[in-house]
Amino acid sequence: MKLITIDIKSEQQTVAEAIAQFLVEVDSYKKGGYKVMKVFDGYGSHGVGGAIKNTFLKRCEDLKRRNKIEDYVCCDAWTPKNTVRKIAINYCPDLLADRELYLLNPGCSIVIL
């Protein structure tokens, strides 16, 4: 299945706007039958302190707890032993060719829908 990529940090959005965009995208892609989404969520490199990423991760944990998403992993934890990585690759083999993931980019995450 094709990998979906969204960017919630580069639009100069507020934290609330970025999270709202993410939630809309999750619903849309789940309805479309997609299983894996790569999200550029930033990490505070522009002096913002990672507010979007921090809120995004809290929201992902909440969505997982409420069974709205299956799981998520920050790309800086994208290691061969990571179980979420293995599940995501099973759903979306395109992840194997995504060079950015193997650079352990702290500014993106993988969400399993």
C-alpha positions in Angstrom: 0.0 0.0 0.0 1.2 3.5 -0.8 2.7 5.6 1.9 0.8 8.8 2.8 2.9 11.8 3.9 1.5 14.9 5.6 3.3 18.0 6.9 1.8 19.6 10.0 4.7 21.8 11.0 5.7 23.8 7.9 2.6 25.7 7.3 3.3 28.3 10.0 0.3 26.9 11.9 -0.5 27.2 15.5 -0.3 24.0 17.6 -4.2 23.8 17.5 -4.3 24.2 13.7 -1.6 21.6 13.2 -3.4 19.0 15.4 -6.7 19.8 13.8 -5.1 19.1 10.3 -3.7 15.8 11.6 -7.0 14.7 12.9 -8.8 15.5 9.7 -6.1 13.6 7.7 -6.3 10.6 10.0 -10.1 10.3 9.4 -9.8 10.9 5.7 -7.1 8.3 5.1 -8.7 5.7 7.4 -11.9 6.1 5.4 -9.8 5.7 2.2 -8.5 2.4 3.4 -4.9 3.5 4.1 -3.0 2.0 7.0 0.2 4.0 7.3 0.9 7.7 7.4 4.2 9.6 7.7 3.8 12.8 9.6 6.3 15.7 9.6 5.7 17.0 13.0 8.9 19.0 13.7 11.1 18.9 16.7 11.7 22.5 17.6 14.6 23.2 15.3 13.3 26.7 14.6 13.2 27.9 18.2 9.6 26.9 18.8 10.5 24.2 21.3 8.8 21.4 19.6 5.3 22.4 20.8 3.6 20.8 17.7 5.6 17.5 18.1 4.9 17.3 21.9 1.2 17.9 21.4 1.1 15.6 18.4 2.7 12.7 20.5 0.2 13.3 23.3 -2.6 13.2 20.8 -1.3 10.0 19.2 -1.1 8.3 22.7 -4.7 9.4 23.3 -5.9 8.1 19.9 -4.1 4.8 20.4 -5.7 4.4 23.9 -9.1 5.1 22.4 -8.5 2.6 19.4 -8.7 5.4 16.9 -5.2 4.5 15.6 -3.3 1.2 15.9 0.0 2.7 17.0 2.7 5.2 16.2 6.5 5.6 16.4 8.8 8.6 16.2 11.3 8.1 13.4 14.2 8.7 15.7 13.2 5.3 17.2 13.0 3.6 13.7 15.3 0.7 14.5 15.2 -2.9 13.4 14.1 -4.0 16.9 11.1 -1.6 17.1 7.9 -3.6 16.9 5.8 -0.7 15.6 8.4 -0.5 12.7 7.8 -4.1 11.9 4.0 -3.8 11.8 4.2 -0.6 9.7 6.5 -2.3 7.1 4.1 -5.2 7.0 1.3 -2.9 6.1 3.4 -0.6 3.8 6.5 -2.2 2.3 7.2 1.2 0.6 8.7 2.2 4.0 11.7 0.0 3.2 12.7 2.4 0.5 12.1 5.6 2.6 15.7 6.8 3.1 14.6 9.5 5.5 13.4 6.9 8.1 16.8 5.3 8.2 18.4 8.6 9.0 16.3 8.5 12.2 14.8 12.0 11.5 13.5 13.3 14.8 11.1 15.6 12.9 8.8 12.9 11.7 6.7 10.0 12.9 4.9 7.0 11.5 1.3 6.5 12.4 -0.4 3.2 11.8 -4.1 3.9 11.1 
